[in-house]
């Protein structure tokens, strides 16, 4: 007859459990959940895959490397998701605030958004390009002012306001500069051309719309840095 087998003690069936402080356990958990080097981290931008701070860097890069102002329709292409104008403008305004106190500023003009040097920096920048731009004649600036403030106007309207004849060369000069354009004809005998100002003029004045046009006597001083030819 076999002898009865005694049941094993607890120490024979279970290994002792080692404990560790809570903070070490948390560190171990964090290490386990950390991303592997080289993997892409996805965060949210209005339920997208980039956060707002990262997308502002994308906007910044695009605007700093663009020669021309970028409209909202172009800037929206930079986003992986669909942004409405309000969301995009909010980010652009935040970006503009980020650049306050620097030598360049982010501004909104008629054609879109752009970075430009602040006016008080122009004196120093001129040292890199010391050529003094010629000024336009008074006749050219008067003609431009009439078109800007009374548009659309015909050549006859301009001559009536100025009291003198307007040469074709003056109008060609303004068209070549991109400040005026023909937008149609007036429905009267002879079908005279109608002239109006362009977004390029507003961009050069750093304005968003015609409602922001300065007083007539200020236009000449504002355009002097932009002039590139003499009439």
Residue frames as a rotation matrix with the C-alpha (Angstrom) as fourth column:
UNK 1
0.578 0.816 0.000 0.00
0.816 -0.578 0.000 0.00
0.000 0.000 -1.000 0.00
UNK 2
-0.193 -0.673 0.714 1.45
0.637 -0.640 -0.430 3.39
0.746 0.372 0.552 -1.07
UNK 3
-0.469 -0.054 -0.882 2.04
0.806 -0.435 -0.402 6.12
-0.362 -0.899 0.247 1.43
UNK 4
0.655 0.752 0.075 -0.15
0.728 -0.601 -0.332 9.21
-0.205 0.271 -0.940 1.23
UNK 5
-0.343 -0.741 0.577 1.41
0.842 -0.515 -0.162 12.17
0.417 0.430 0.800 -0.55
UNK 6
-0.067 0.276 -0.959 1.39
0.731 -0.641 -0.236 15.36
-0.680 -0.716 -0.159 1.41
UNK 7
0.767 0.388 0.512 0.12
0.636 -0.569 -0.521 18.41
0.089 0.725 -0.683 -0.45
UNK 8
-0.249 -0.927 0.280 2.89
0.850 -0.348 -0.395 20.82
0.464 0.140 0.875 -1.37
UNK 9
-0.065 0.157 -0.986 3.23
0.712 -0.685 -0.156 24.02
-0.700 -0.711 -0.067 0.58
UNK 10
0.869 0.475 -0.141 2.44
0.279 -0.704 -0.653 27.45
-0.409 0.528 -0.744 -1.03
UNK 11
0.343 -0.817 -0.463 6.11
-0.610 -0.568 0.552 28.22
-0.714 0.093 -0.693 -1.36
UNK 12
-0.459 -0.532 0.712 6.57
0.137 0.749 0.648 25.11
-0.878 0.396 -0.271 -3.51
UNK 13
0.002 0.581 0.814 3.93
0.920 0.317 -0.229 26.06
-0.391 0.749 -0.534 -6.11
UNK 14
0.882 0.351 0.313 4.30
0.448 -0.833 -0.326 29.86
0.146 0.428 -0.892 -6.47
UNK 15
-0.235 -0.954 0.188 7.30
0.850 -0.295 -0.436 32.00
0.471 0.058 0.880 -7.16
UNK 16
-0.113 0.181 -0.977 7.52
0.736 -0.646 -0.205 35.06
-0.668 -0.742 -0.060 -4.97
UNK 17
0.566 0.404 0.719 6.13
0.781 -0.542 -0.310 38.24
0.264 0.737 -0.622 -6.65
UNK 18
-0.519 -0.788 -0.332 8.59
0.832 -0.555 0.018 41.08
-0.198 -0.267 0.943 -6.96
UNK 19
0.664 0.743 -0.086 7.17
0.720 -0.666 -0.197 44.56
-0.204 0.069 -0.977 -6.61
UNK 20
-0.516 -0.798 0.312 8.58
0.838 -0.545 -0.009 47.89
0.177 0.257 0.950 -7.86
UNK 21
-0.597 0.276 -0.754 7.78
0.270 -0.816 -0.512 51.48
-0.756 -0.509 0.412 -6.98
UNK 22
0.404 0.891 0.208 4.82
0.571 -0.068 -0.818 53.05
-0.714 0.450 -0.536 -8.83
UNK 23
0.553 -0.205 -0.807 6.92
-0.504 -0.854 -0.128 55.71
-0.663 0.478 -0.576 -10.52
UNK 24
-0.594 -0.805 0.017 9.22
-0.507 0.390 0.769 53.06
-0.625 0.448 -0.639 -12.03
UNK 25
-0.372 0.555 0.744 6.23
0.613 0.749 -0.253 51.11
-0.698 0.362 -0.618 -13.30
UNK 26
0.679 0.639 -0.363 4.88
0.193 -0.632 -0.751 54.25
-0.709 0.440 -0.552 -14.96
UNK 27
0.068 -0.743 -0.666 8.24
-0.759 -0.472 0.449 54.92
-0.648 0.475 -0.595 -16.61
UNK 28
-0.750 -0.346 0.564 8.30
-0.005 0.855 0.518 51.35
-0.662 0.386 -0.643 -17.93
UNK 29
0.108 0.897 0.428 4.79
0.697 0.239 -0.676 51.79
-0.709 0.372 -0.599 -19.38
UNK 30
0.652 0.099 -0.751 5.74
-0.277 -0.892 -0.358 55.06
-0.706 0.441 -0.554 -21.03
UNK 31
-0.401 -0.882 -0.247 8.78
-0.648 0.083 0.757 53.47
-0.647 0.463 -0.605 -22.66
UNK 32
-0.593 0.220 0.774 6.65
0.423 0.903 0.067 50.64
-0.685 0.368 -0.629 -24.01
UNK 33
0.434 0.878 0.203 4.20
0.695 -0.183 -0.696 53.05
-0.574 0.443 -0.689 -25.60
UNK 34
0.111 -0.463 -0.879 6.84
-0.308 -0.857 0.413 55.44
-0.945 0.225 -0.238 -27.01
UNK 35
0.942 0.267 -0.201 7.06
-0.256 0.189 -0.948 55.52
-0.215 0.945 0.247 -30.85
UNK 36
0.401 -0.823 0.403 9.93
0.724 0.554 0.411 53.81
-0.561 0.127 0.818 -32.53
UNK 37
-0.164 -0.543 -0.823 12.49
-0.136 -0.814 0.564 56.18
-0.977 0.204 0.059 -34.03
UNK 38
-0.958 -0.266 -0.106 11.70
-0.112 0.006 0.994 57.01
-0.263 0.964 -0.036 -37.63
UNK 39
-0.437 0.872 0.221 7.96
0.899 0.428 0.092 56.41
-0.014 0.239 -0.971 -37.39
UNK 40
-0.675 0.279 0.683 5.51
0.091 -0.887 0.452 59.20
0.732 0.367 0.573 -38.29
UNK 41
-0.766 0.425 -0.482 3.58
0.529 -0.010 -0.849 60.75
-0.366 -0.905 -0.217 -35.46
UNK 42
-0.457 0.696 0.554 0.06
0.482 -0.330 0.812 61.75
0.748 0.638 -0.184 -36.42
UNK 43
-0.764 0.305 -0.568 -1.62
0.418 -0.437 -0.797 64.56
-0.491 -0.846 0.206 -34.53
UNK 44
0.031 0.939 0.344 -4.80
0.967 0.059 -0.250 66.48
-0.255 0.340 -0.905 -35.18
UNK 45
-0.949 -0.021 -0.313 -5.59
-0.049 -0.976 0.214 69.60
-0.310 0.218 0.925 -37.15
UNK 46
-0.218 0.958 -0.184 -9.35
-0.907 -0.269 -0.325 69.82
-0.361 0.096 0.928 -37.08
UNK 47
0.557 0.395 0.730 -9.50
-0.287 0.917 -0.278 65.99
-0.779 -0.055 0.624 -37.24
UNK 48
0.803 -0.348 -0.484 -6.67
-0.476 0.114 -0.872 65.87
0.358 0.931 -0.074 -39.78
UNK 49
0.757 -0.576 -0.309 -3.13
0.626 0.774 0.092 64.52
0.186 -0.263 0.947 -39.48
UNK 50
-0.406 -0.866 0.291 -1.26
0.658 -0.498 -0.564 67.68
0.634 -0.037 0.772 -38.50
UNK 51
0.107 0.475 -0.873 -1.69
0.934 -0.349 -0.075 70.10
-0.340 -0.808 -0.481 -35.64
UNK 52
0.916 0.386 0.110 -2.20
0.400 -0.858 -0.323 73.85
-0.031 0.340 -0.940 -35.97
UNK 53
0.543 -0.778 -0.316 1.36
-0.323 -0.541 0.776 74.74
-0.775 -0.319 -0.545 -34.98
UNK 54
-0.318 -0.668 0.672 2.78
0.387 0.556 0.736 72.43
-0.866 0.494 0.082 -37.64
UNK 55
0.260 0.491 0.831 0.46
0.958 -0.025 -0.285 73.75
-0.119 0.871 -0.477 -40.31
UNK 56
0.933 0.016 -0.361 1.48
0.033 -0.999 0.043 77.33
-0.359 -0.052 -0.932 -39.51
UNK 57
-0.031 -0.999 -0.012 5.04
-0.146 -0.008 0.989 76.31
-0.989 0.033 -0.146 -40.31
UNK 58
-0.274 0.026 0.961 3.85
0.850 0.475 0.229 75.06
-0.451 0.880 -0.152 -43.70
UNK 59
0.767 0.604 0.216 2.04
0.641 -0.700 -0.316 78.35
-0.040 0.381 -0.924 -44.33
UNK 60
0.654 -0.588 -0.476 5.12
-0.177 -0.731 0.659 80.26
-0.736 -0.347 -0.582 -43.24
UNK 61
-0.338 -0.832 0.441 7.38
0.262 0.367 0.893 78.37
-0.904 0.417 0.094 -45.63
UNK 62
0.001 0.421 0.907 5.02
0.988 0.142 -0.067 78.85
-0.157 0.896 -0.416 -48.56
UNK 63
0.905 0.426 -0.023 4.56
0.421 -0.901 -0.108 82.57
-0.067 0.088 -0.994 -47.95
UNK 64
0.461 -0.804 -0.376 8.26
-0.181 -0.500 0.847 83.27
-0.869 -0.323 -0.376 -47.37
UNK 65
-0.508 -0.711 0.487 9.27
0.285 0.394 0.874 81.55
-0.813 0.582 0.003 -50.59
UNK 66
0.221 0.665 0.714 6.55
0.947 0.030 -0.321 83.04
-0.235 0.747 -0.623 -52.79
UNK 67
-0.827 -0.515 0.225 7.32
0.561 -0.781 0.275 86.10
0.035 0.354 0.935 -54.90
UNK 68
-0.564 0.716 0.411 3.66
-0.219 -0.610 0.762 87.08
0.796 0.340 0.501 -55.22
UNK 69
-0.507 0.496 0.705 0.91
-0.835 -0.077 -0.545 87.30
-0.216 -0.865 0.453 -52.58
UNK 70
-0.934 0.198 -0.297 -0.92
0.098 0.942 0.320 84.00
0.344 0.269 -0.900 -52.10
UNK 71
-0.247 0.925 0.289 -4.74
-0.798 -0.363 0.480 84.00
0.549 -0.112 0.828 -52.00
UNK 72
-0.127 0.292 0.948 -6.71
-0.833 0.487 -0.262 81.77
-0.538 -0.823 0.182 -49.65
UNK 73
0.835 0.515 -0.193 -7.62
-0.528 0.652 -0.545 79.49
-0.155 0.557 0.816 -52.54
UNK 74
0.331 -0.807 -0.489 -3.93
-0.376 0.362 -0.853 78.66
0.866 0.466 -0.184 -53.04
UNK 75
-0.502 -0.555 0.663 -3.10
-0.803 0.015 -0.596 78.39
0.321 -0.831 -0.453 -49.35
UNK 76
0.383 0.732 0.563 -5.91
-0.849 0.519 -0.098 75.89
-0.364 -0.441 0.820 -48.85
UNK 77
0.713 -0.146 -0.685 -4.04
-0.399 0.720 -0.568 73.47
0.576 0.679 0.455 -51.13
UNK 78
-0.337 -0.932 0.130 -1.38
-0.608 0.110 -0.786 73.14
0.719 -0.344 -0.604 -48.45
UNK 79
-0.295 0.311 0.903 -3.77
-0.896 0.238 -0.375 71.46
-0.332 -0.920 0.208 -46.04
UNK 80
-0.989 -0.070 -0.134 -4.53
-0.106 0.953 0.285 67.74
0.108 0.296 -0.949 -46.01
UNK 81
-0.408 0.906 -0.109 -8.11
0.839 0.326 -0.436 68.49
-0.360 -0.269 -0.893 -45.01
UNK 82
-0.102 0.480 0.871 -10.75
0.676 -0.609 0.414 70.96
0.729 0.632 -0.262 -46.13
UNK 83
-0.574 -0.112 -0.811 -10.43
0.717 -0.548 -0.431 74.27
-0.396 -0.829 0.395 -44.26
UNK 84
0.534 0.745 0.400 -12.94
0.838 -0.529 -0.134 77.08
0.112 0.407 -0.907 -44.56
UNK 85
0.165 -0.484 0.859 -11.85
0.324 -0.796 -0.511 80.70
0.931 0.363 0.025 -44.95
UNK 86
0.729 0.180 0.661 -12.45
-0.484 -0.547 0.683 81.53
0.484 -0.817 -0.312 -41.30
UNK 87
0.905 -0.419 0.068 -10.24
0.260 0.673 0.693 78.69
-0.336 -0.610 0.718 -40.04
UNK 88
0.282 -0.840 0.464 -7.46
0.925 0.111 -0.363 79.56
0.254 0.531 0.808 -42.47
UNK 89
0.268 -0.141 0.953 -7.62
0.069 -0.984 -0.166 83.28
0.961 0.111 -0.254 -41.75
UNK 90
0.953 0.078 0.291 -7.44
-0.284 -0.098 0.954 82.57
0.103 -0.992 -0.071 -38.02
UNK 91
0.633 -0.769 0.095 -4.22
0.682 0.611 0.401 80.62
-0.366 -0.189 0.911 -38.52
UNK 92
0.105 -0.584 0.805 -2.80
0.781 -0.452 -0.430 83.38
0.615 0.674 0.409 -40.75
UNK 93
0.587 0.160 0.794 -3.62
-0.248 -0.898 0.364 86.03
0.771 -0.411 -0.487 -38.17
UNK 94
0.951 -0.296 0.085 -1.90
0.026 0.353 0.935 83.93
-0.307 -0.887 0.344 -35.50
UNK 95
0.336 -0.863 0.376 1.12
0.940 0.329 -0.084 83.60
-0.052 0.382 0.923 -37.78
UNK 96
0.255 -0.188 0.948 1.15
0.331 -0.904 -0.269 87.36
0.908 0.383 -0.168 -38.32
UNK 97
0.880 0.105 0.463 1.12
-0.378 -0.435 0.818 87.85
0.287 -0.895 -0.343 -34.54
UNK 98
0.775 -0.631 0.020 4.05
0.533 0.671 0.516 85.43
-0.339 -0.389 0.856 -34.21
UNK 99
0.039 -0.791 0.611 6.12
0.953 -0.154 -0.260 87.72
0.300 0.593 0.747 -36.46
UNK 100
0.874 0.282 0.395 5.39
0.166 -0.938 0.303 90.95
0.456 -0.199 -0.867 -34.59
UNK 101
0.802 -0.598 -0.020 8.51
-0.263 -0.382 0.886 92.74
-0.537 -0.705 -0.463 -33.46
UNK 102
0.090 -0.785 0.613 10.62
0.643 0.515 0.566 91.43
-0.760 0.344 0.551 -36.34
UNK 103
-0.618 -0.473 -0.627 12.02
-0.115 -0.735 0.668 93.09
-0.777 0.485 0.400 -39.44
UNK 104
-0.888 0.416 -0.196 9.41
-0.160 0.120 0.980 91.56
0.431 0.902 -0.040 -41.72
UNK 105
-0.568 0.776 0.274 5.67
-0.473 -0.036 -0.880 91.29
-0.673 -0.630 0.388 -41.32
UNK 106
-0.799 0.440 0.410 2.85
0.595 0.675 0.436 89.17
-0.084 0.593 -0.801 -42.69
UNK 107
-0.633 0.578 -0.515 0.20
-0.386 -0.813 -0.436 91.38
-0.671 -0.077 0.738 -44.28
UNK 108
-0.156 0.680 0.716 -2.98
0.753 0.552 -0.359 90.89
-0.639 0.483 -0.598 -46.23
UNK 109
-0.728 -0.079 -0.681 -3.35
-0.333 -0.828 0.452 92.74
-0.600 0.555 0.576 -49.53
UNK 110
0.078 0.866 -0.494 -5.83
-0.914 -0.135 -0.382 92.63
-0.397 0.482 0.781 -52.39
UNK 111
0.110 -0.098 -0.989 -4.30
-0.768 0.623 -0.147 89.54
0.630 0.776 -0.007 -54.01
UNK 112
0.589 0.107 -0.801 -3.81
0.272 0.907 0.320 87.57
0.761 -0.406 0.505 -50.80
UNK 113
0.951 -0.308 -0.015 -1.25
-0.043 -0.181 0.982 87.25
-0.306 -0.934 -0.186 -48.01
UNK 114
0.551 -0.830 0.090 2.47
0.353 0.134 -0.926 87.99
0.756 0.542 0.367 -48.19
UNK 115
0.435 -0.567 -0.700 5.55
0.769 -0.171 0.616 88.72
-0.469 -0.806 0.361 -46.14
UNK 116
0.556 -0.344 0.757 7.23
0.415 -0.674 -0.611 92.06
0.720 0.654 -0.232 -46.67
UNK 117
-0.510 -0.785 -0.352 9.98
0.779 -0.247 -0.576 94.10
0.365 -0.568 0.738 -45.05
UNK 118
0.376 0.620 -0.689 8.71
0.841 -0.541 -0.029 96.70
-0.390 -0.568 -0.724 -42.64
UNK 119
0.840 0.041 0.541 8.90
0.390 -0.739 -0.549 100.25
0.377 0.672 -0.637 -44.07
UNK 120
0.837 -0.531 0.136 11.54
-0.517 -0.683 0.515 101.44
-0.181 -0.501 -0.846 -41.60
UNK 121
0.327 -0.731 0.599 13.84
0.222 0.676 0.703 98.66
-0.918 -0.097 0.384 -42.81
UNK 122
0.859 0.096 0.502 13.87
0.503 0.015 -0.864 99.98
-0.091 0.995 -0.035 -46.38
UNK 123
0.803 -0.596 -0.030 16.70
-0.596 -0.802 -0.028 102.43
-0.007 0.041 -0.999 -45.64
UNK 124
0.021 -0.821 0.571 19.00
-0.608 0.443 0.659 99.53
-0.794 -0.361 -0.490 -44.80
UNK 125
0.308 0.157 0.939 17.81
0.462 0.837 -0.291 97.29
-0.832 0.524 0.185 -47.61
UNK 126
0.994 0.069 -0.080 18.52
-0.027 -0.567 -0.823 100.07
-0.102 0.821 -0.562 -50.11
UNK 127
0.287 -0.958 -0.015 22.21
-0.786 -0.244 0.568 99.64
-0.548 -0.151 -0.823 -49.27
UNK 128
-0.191 -0.299 0.935 22.08
0.184 0.925 0.333 96.27
-0.964 0.236 -0.121 -51.01
UNK 129
-0.062 0.234 0.970 20.53
0.998 0.037 0.055 97.86
-0.023 0.972 -0.236 -54.09
UNK 130
-0.398 -0.219 -0.891 21.61
0.530 -0.848 -0.029 101.51
-0.749 -0.484 0.453 -54.05
UNK 131
-0.843 0.110 0.527 19.96
0.456 -0.375 0.807 102.43
0.287 0.921 0.265 -57.35
UNK 132
-0.678 0.627 -0.384 17.45
-0.066 -0.572 -0.818 105.17
-0.732 -0.529 0.429 -56.73
UNK 133
-0.334 0.606 0.722 14.22
0.893 0.449 0.036 104.43
-0.303 0.656 -0.691 -58.61
UNK 134
-0.955 0.021 0.296 13.10
0.124 -0.877 0.464 107.24
0.269 0.480 0.835 -60.90
UNK 135
-0.553 0.805 -0.213 9.82
0.133 -0.167 -0.977 108.97
-0.822 -0.569 -0.015 -60.12
UNK 136
-0.210 0.598 0.773 6.77
0.977 0.155 0.146 109.14
-0.033 0.786 -0.617 -62.33
UNK 137
-0.865 -0.073 0.497 5.75
0.207 -0.953 0.220 112.48
0.458 0.293 0.839 -63.71
UNK 138
-0.791 0.609 -0.058 2.96
-0.254 -0.413 -0.874 114.49
-0.556 -0.677 0.482 -62.17
UNK 139
-0.265 0.706 -0.657 0.80
-0.958 -0.116 0.261 113.83
0.108 0.698 0.708 -65.24
UNK 140
-0.475 0.028 -0.880 1.10
-0.158 0.980 0.117 110.08
0.866 0.195 -0.461 -64.74
UNK 141
-0.916 0.086 -0.391 0.25
0.397 0.313 -0.863 110.24
0.048 -0.946 -0.321 -61.05
UNK 142
-0.639 0.735 -0.227 -2.68
-0.592 -0.658 -0.465 112.58
-0.491 -0.163 0.856 -61.65
UNK 143
-0.224 0.534 -0.815 -4.05
-0.818 0.352 0.455 110.24
0.530 0.769 0.358 -64.30
UNK 144
-0.656 -0.084 -0.750 -3.63
0.200 0.939 -0.280 107.26
0.728 -0.333 -0.599 -61.97
UNK 145
-0.941 0.298 -0.161 -5.40
0.091 -0.235 -0.968 109.08
-0.326 -0.925 0.194 -59.14
UNK 146
-0.416 0.825 -0.383 -8.34
-0.892 -0.452 -0.006 109.98
-0.178 0.339 0.924 -61.35
UNK 147
-0.225 0.301 -0.927 -8.73
-0.475 0.797 0.373 106.38
0.851 0.524 -0.037 -62.49
UNK 148
-0.805 -0.172 -0.567 -8.41
0.328 0.668 -0.668 105.03
0.494 -0.724 -0.481 -58.95
UNK 149
-0.852 0.427 -0.303 -10.94
0.147 -0.360 -0.921 107.42
-0.503 -0.830 0.244 -57.41
UNK 150
-0.225 0.803 -0.551 -13.42
-0.761 -0.498 -0.415 107.79
-0.608 0.326 0.724 -60.28
UNK 151
-0.934 -0.250 -0.254 -13.28
-0.356 0.689 0.631 104.40
0.017 0.680 -0.733 -62.00
UNK 152
-0.089 -0.569 0.817 -14.37
0.865 0.363 0.347 103.24
-0.494 0.738 0.460 -64.41
UNK 153
0.377 0.132 -0.917 -13.45
-0.138 -0.971 -0.197 106.21
-0.916 0.200 -0.347 -66.58
UNK 154
0.735 -0.150 0.661 -12.72
0.676 0.239 -0.697 106.87
-0.053 0.959 0.277 -70.23
UNK 155
-0.399 -0.908 0.130 -9.84
0.917 -0.392 0.075 108.87
-0.017 0.149 0.989 -71.60
UNK 156
-0.225 0.404 0.887 -12.32
0.317 -0.830 0.459 111.68
0.921 0.384 0.059 -72.22
UNK 157
0.820 0.521 -0.240 -13.38
0.359 -0.140 0.923 111.63
0.447 -0.842 -0.302 -68.55
UNK 158
0.242 -0.826 -0.510 -9.75
0.916 0.021 0.401 111.95
-0.321 -0.564 0.761 -67.49
UNK 159
-0.607 -0.494 0.622 -9.17
0.717 -0.678 0.162 114.85
0.342 0.545 0.766 -69.82
UNK 160
0.229 0.782 0.579 -12.29
0.253 -0.623 0.740 116.60
0.940 -0.022 -0.341 -68.57
UNK 161
0.869 0.076 -0.488 -11.20
0.490 -0.013 0.871 116.29
0.060 -0.997 -0.048 -64.94
UNK 162
0.008 -0.967 -0.256 -7.55
0.882 -0.114 0.458 117.27
-0.472 -0.230 0.851 -65.57
UNK 163
0.682 0.323 -0.657 -8.44
0.049 -0.915 -0.400 120.00
-0.730 0.240 -0.640 -68.02
UNK 164
-0.070 -0.742 -0.667 -5.70
-0.888 -0.258 0.380 118.93
-0.454 0.619 -0.641 -70.43
UNK 165
0.570 0.222 -0.791 -5.22
-0.682 0.665 -0.305 116.23
0.458 0.713 0.530 -73.04
UNK 166
0.424 -0.403 0.811 -4.00
-0.510 0.634 0.582 112.82
-0.749 -0.660 0.063 -71.88
UNK 167
-0.125 -0.551 -0.825 -1.35
-0.988 0.146 0.052 111.27
0.092 0.822 -0.562 -74.08
UNK 168
0.758 0.380 -0.530 -1.61
-0.420 0.906 0.050 107.64
0.500 0.184 0.846 -75.06
UNK 169
-0.135 -0.919 -0.371 1.88
-0.057 0.381 -0.923 107.13
0.989 -0.104 -0.103 -73.62
UNK 170
-0.529 -0.002 0.849 0.67
-0.815 -0.277 -0.509 107.97
0.236 -0.961 0.145 -70.10
UNK 171
0.513 0.808 0.289 -2.00
-0.846 0.533 0.012 105.28
-0.144 -0.251 0.957 -70.26
UNK 172
0.647 -0.347 -0.679 0.44
-0.165 0.806 -0.569 102.79
0.745 0.480 0.464 -71.76
UNK 173
-0.446 -0.854 0.269 2.90
-0.421 -0.065 -0.905 103.51
0.790 -0.517 -0.331 -68.94
UNK 174
-0.282 0.434 0.856 0.29
-0.946 0.024 -0.324 102.78
-0.161 -0.901 0.404 -66.29
UNK 175
0.798 0.564 -0.213 -0.85
-0.599 0.781 -0.175 99.65
0.068 0.267 0.961 -68.11
UNK 176
0.271 -0.789 -0.552 2.74
-0.177 0.523 -0.834 98.40
0.946 0.323 0.002 -68.43
UNK 177
-0.644 -0.501 0.577 3.24
-0.615 -0.109 -0.781 98.89
0.454 -0.858 -0.238 -64.70
UNK 178
-0.627 0.471 -0.620 0.15
0.452 0.868 0.203 96.80
0.634 -0.153 -0.758 -64.08
UNK 179
-0.920 0.228 -0.320 -1.69
0.180 -0.482 -0.858 99.57
-0.350 -0.846 0.402 -62.21
UNK 180
-0.148 0.908 -0.393 -4.60
-0.675 -0.383 -0.631 100.04
-0.723 0.172 0.669 -64.65
UNK 181
-0.855 -0.052 0.515 -6.41
0.289 0.778 0.558 97.92
-0.430 0.626 -0.650 -67.17
UNK 182
-0.654 0.692 -0.307 -9.17
-0.708 -0.416 0.571 98.18
0.267 0.591 0.762 -69.76
UNK 183
-0.817 0.384 0.431 -12.30
-0.043 0.704 -0.709 96.54
-0.576 -0.597 -0.558 -68.37
UNK 184
-0.065 0.821 0.567 -14.70
0.859 0.335 -0.388 97.22
-0.509 0.461 -0.727 -71.24
UNK 185
-0.861 -0.132 0.491 -16.21
0.408 -0.756 0.512 100.02
0.304 0.641 0.705 -73.29
UNK 186
-0.633 0.677 -0.376 -18.85
-0.038 -0.512 -0.858 102.64
-0.774 -0.529 0.349 -72.65
UNK 187
-0.299 0.626 0.720 -22.08
0.890 0.455 -0.025 102.21
-0.343 0.633 -0.694 -74.56
UNK 188
0.444 0.331 -0.832 -21.91
-0.020 -0.925 -0.379 105.51
-0.896 0.185 -0.404 -76.40
UNK 189
0.996 -0.086 0.006 -20.91
0.005 -0.013 -1.000 106.43
0.086 0.996 -0.012 -79.95
UNK 190
0.332 -0.943 -0.029 -17.31
-0.713 -0.231 -0.662 105.50
0.618 0.240 -0.749 -80.55
UNK 191
0.887 0.098 -0.452 -17.31
0.160 0.852 0.499 102.87
0.434 -0.515 0.740 -77.76
UNK 192
0.215 -0.864 0.455 -14.49
-0.677 -0.467 -0.569 104.50
0.704 -0.186 -0.685 -75.73
UNK 193
-0.124 -0.369 -0.921 -12.46
0.344 0.855 -0.389 102.19
0.931 -0.365 0.021 -73.50
UNK 194
0.802 0.383 0.459 -13.13
-0.333 -0.351 0.875 102.12
0.496 -0.854 -0.154 -69.78
UNK 195
-0.228 -0.952 -0.204 -10.12
-0.081 0.228 -0.970 102.15
0.970 -0.205 -0.130 -67.47
UNK 196
0.878 0.415 0.238 -9.99
-0.283 0.050 0.958 100.87
0.385 -0.909 0.162 -63.89
UNK 197
-0.006 -0.897 0.442 -7.28
-0.993 -0.048 -0.109 100.18
0.119 -0.440 -0.890 -61.33
UNK 198
0.235 -0.033 -0.972 -5.96
-0.251 0.963 -0.093 96.68
0.939 0.266 0.218 -60.70
UNK 199
0.975 0.043 -0.219 -5.18
0.180 0.429 0.885 94.49
0.132 -0.903 0.410 -57.70
UNK 200
0.164 -0.986 0.010 -1.52
0.889 0.143 -0.435 95.10
0.428 0.080 0.900 -58.48
UNK 201
-0.165 -0.159 0.973 -1.95
-0.061 -0.983 -0.171 98.76
0.984 -0.088 0.152 -57.56
UNK 202
0.726 0.497 0.475 -3.56
-0.503 -0.086 0.860 97.82
0.468 -0.863 0.188 -54.25
UNK 203
0.789 -0.508 -0.347 -0.81
0.594 0.774 0.218 95.27
0.158 -0.378 0.912 -53.58
UNK 204
-0.146 -0.910 0.388 1.87
0.696 -0.373 -0.613 97.91
0.703 0.180 0.688 -54.20
UNK 205
-0.142 0.187 0.972 0.06
-0.467 -0.879 0.101 100.24
0.873 -0.439 0.212 -51.80
UNK 206
-0.929 -0.201 -0.310 -0.26
0.109 0.652 -0.751 97.37
0.353 -0.731 -0.584 -49.30
UNK 207
-0.517 0.836 0.184 -4.05
-0.822 -0.424 -0.380 97.70
-0.240 -0.348 0.906 -49.32
UNK 208
-0.704 0.354 0.616 -6.83
0.222 0.933 -0.282 95.12
-0.675 -0.062 -0.736 -49.30
UNK 209
0.035 0.819 0.572 -9.52
0.977 0.092 -0.192 97.06
-0.210 0.566 -0.797 -51.17
UNK 210
-0.312 -0.073 0.947 -10.37
0.574 -0.809 0.126 100.36
0.757 0.583 0.294 -52.81
UNK 211
0.742 0.667 0.059 -12.09
0.325 -0.436 0.839 101.43
0.586 -0.604 -0.541 -49.60
UNK 212
0.603 -0.591 -0.536 -8.65
0.654 -0.018 0.757 101.71
-0.457 -0.807 0.375 -48.01
UNK 213
0.157 -0.555 0.817 -7.29
0.811 -0.399 -0.427 104.13
0.563 0.729 0.388 -50.60
UNK 214
-0.337 -0.353 -0.873 -5.51
0.832 -0.545 -0.101 107.05
-0.440 -0.760 0.478 -48.93
UNK 215
0.536 0.453 -0.712 -6.21
0.139 -0.880 -0.455 110.72
-0.833 0.145 -0.534 -49.54
UNK 216
0.944 -0.086 0.318 -5.30
0.318 -0.012 -0.948 111.88
0.085 0.996 0.016 -53.02
UNK 217
0.672 -0.711 0.208 -2.28
-0.648 -0.700 -0.299 113.87
0.358 0.066 -0.931 -51.86
UNK 218
0.302 -0.555 0.775 -0.81
-0.678 0.446 0.584 110.76
-0.670 -0.702 -0.242 -50.22
UNK 219
0.932 0.140 0.335 -0.72
0.087 0.810 -0.580 108.56
-0.353 0.570 0.742 -53.30
UNK 220
0.716 -0.696 -0.050 2.45
-0.336 -0.281 -0.899 110.11
0.612 0.660 -0.435 -54.73
UNK 221
-0.018 -0.767 0.641 4.49
-0.989 -0.079 -0.123 109.54
0.145 -0.637 -0.757 -51.57
UNK 222
0.367 0.224 0.903 3.19
-0.520 0.854 -0.001 105.99
-0.771 -0.470 0.430 -51.20
UNK 223
0.968 0.093 0.234 4.05
0.133 0.601 -0.788 105.02
-0.214 0.794 0.570 -54.75
UNK 224
0.599 -0.781 -0.177 7.55
-0.794 -0.549 -0.263 106.49
0.108 0.298 -0.948 -54.83
UNK 225
-0.192 -0.740 0.645 9.26
-0.709 0.559 0.430 103.35
-0.679 -0.375 -0.632 -53.46
UNK 226
0.215 0.375 0.902 7.39
0.231 0.878 -0.420 101.26
-0.949 0.298 0.102 -56.03
UNK 227
0.832 0.174 -0.527 8.24
-0.405 -0.460 -0.790 103.28
-0.380 0.871 -0.313 -59.13
UNK 228
0.217 -0.759 0.614 10.55
0.413 0.641 0.646 101.65
-0.884 0.114 0.453 -61.60
UNK 229
-0.272 -0.282 0.920 10.40
0.961 -0.134 0.243 103.90
0.055 0.950 0.308 -64.65
UNK 230
-0.442 0.068 -0.894 10.18
0.243 -0.951 -0.192 107.58
-0.863 -0.303 0.404 -65.47
UNK 231
0.249 0.588 0.769 7.84
0.945 0.024 -0.325 109.27
-0.210 0.808 -0.550 -67.86
